[in-house]
Each structure stands twice: as C-alpha cells, then as structure tokens.
Amino acid sequence: MHLFRETLLLFALNLLDALLTLVWVRSGVAGEANLLMAKLLEVGDYAFIGAKIGVGIIAAVVFLMWGDRQIARYGITLAILVYTGVMIIHLFTGVYAAGFYFESMAFGLESIAVHARSILA
C-alpha cells in the first residue's frame, strides 16, 4: 500500500488534534479557531469528534486509494506539515495551561491567532 504509514500518521495527528482541542476548549484555556468546528463544538463533543474522525477517514481513503500519484504524496506531506504546526500550537497551549507564561510567547501566539482569524473571516 502506498502512503500507509503517512496516512496513519495523519489520521493520528487529526485525532490528537480533536482530543486536545476538546481539552483546551472545555477547560477554558483556548477556543476553536475553525468557525465550522466551533459550531460543531456548540452542538456537542460527539458531533465534533464525529466530524473530525469522518474527515480523517475520508482523507485516509483518498490517500490510500491514490497514494501512487505524485499529487497525493505532495498533499499528504503538506497536510502532515500543517498538523505538525497545529501540534506546536497545542504544545504552547499546554505550556500556557500549566502556568508557564512568557511575554514574547504570548505576543507570538496572539499575532498568529489574529492572523488566522482574519484569514477565516
């Protein structure tokens, strides 16, 4: 199977993102930046997790079916890079939630969040 390990990694990162997002949002540490997913969080945790897993399954099927194509390799590489960035944001959120707060870190995260919101708006 082409891209099996990469697809498994991407699905695992997607699931970890969903679980960490639930922890941060429900504990009041952070909010969901994706407006669609934020609406699903308002509906409930199961709707949110179900949507994240559904999107992950669809992506996995697409990458496994067409993993022999160059565009699939580029796509999964880009997706893994994006999720790696998301995991770094989760890491900083966890550091902040644990009580470690650095002024320079806060400014950097705030500017990233403002920029992300302007793109999504």
N, C-alpha and C positions, 0 to 999 in steps of 0.2 A: 504494500500500500504506500502510495506517495503521501508525504507530509503527515504521516500518522502521529509521530512524536510532536511535531509542531502544532498540529490540531489539538492534541491532548493538552499541551501546554496552554494554548489559547483558551480552551474551554475551562481549564483550571483557574487561569487568571480571571476570566469572566465571573466564575462562581465566587472566587475570593473577593473580587470587587463588590459583588452583590452582598455578601455577608458582612464585609467591613462597612459598606455604606449603611446597612441596617443598624449596625452597632453605633456608628457615629451619629446618624440621624436620630435614632431612638434615645440616645443618651444626651442629645442636645449639643454635641460637640461641633457638628457640621451640618450642612444642608446638602441636598442633592442639586448638582449644577444642571443636570439634564432635565429640562422642563417636562418632557413626556414621562420620564421615570419618576419625577417628583409627584406628578398627578397619580401615578400608579401607587406610590407610597401612601398618598392620601386615601386611596381605596383600601389598602391593607398590605401587610407584609407578604401574604401568599400571592397576591396579584403581582407585586413587584418581583418576587423571586421567580414566579412562573414565567413572567415576561423575559427576565434575564436568561433563564435556562432555555426558554423557547428560542430566543435569538441565538444563543450559543449552540443549540442543536442544529439550527438551520445553517449557521456558518460552518459548523463541523461537517455536515453532509456535503455542502458545496465544496469545501476544501478537499474532502476525501474523494469526491467524485471527479473533480477536475484538477487534482493535485499534480498531474503530469504536465500541466500547462505552465508556461513561464509567468503569466499574469497571476496565477494562483500563488506561485512562490513569492512574487513581489507583494501581493496582497496580504498574505499571512505574515510576511516579515514586517510590513508596515503596521498591521494590527498588533503584533507582539510588541513592537516598539511603543505604540500608543499605550497599550496596557502596562508596559513597564513604567512609563511616565505616570500613569494613574496609580500604580503601586507606590511610587515615590511620594506622591501626594498623600496617599493613605499613611505612609510611614511618618511623614511630617505631622499629619493629623494625630496620629498615635502619640508622637513625642509631645505635642501640644496638650493632648488629653491627659498625659501622665504628669503634667505640671511643668514641663520644661518650656520656657518661652524665651525666645531670643528676638530682640527688636528687628534685626536685619532679616531674620527668617519670616517674621510676621509681615513685614513690608513686601517681601518677595511673594509670599503666598497670597497676600491681599491683591497685589497687582495682577497675578495670574488669574485669580477668581474674577476680578473686574473685567479683564480682557476676555475670559471665557464667556462671561455673561453677555458682553457686548456682541460677541460672535453669535451666540444662541438667540439673542433678541431680535 
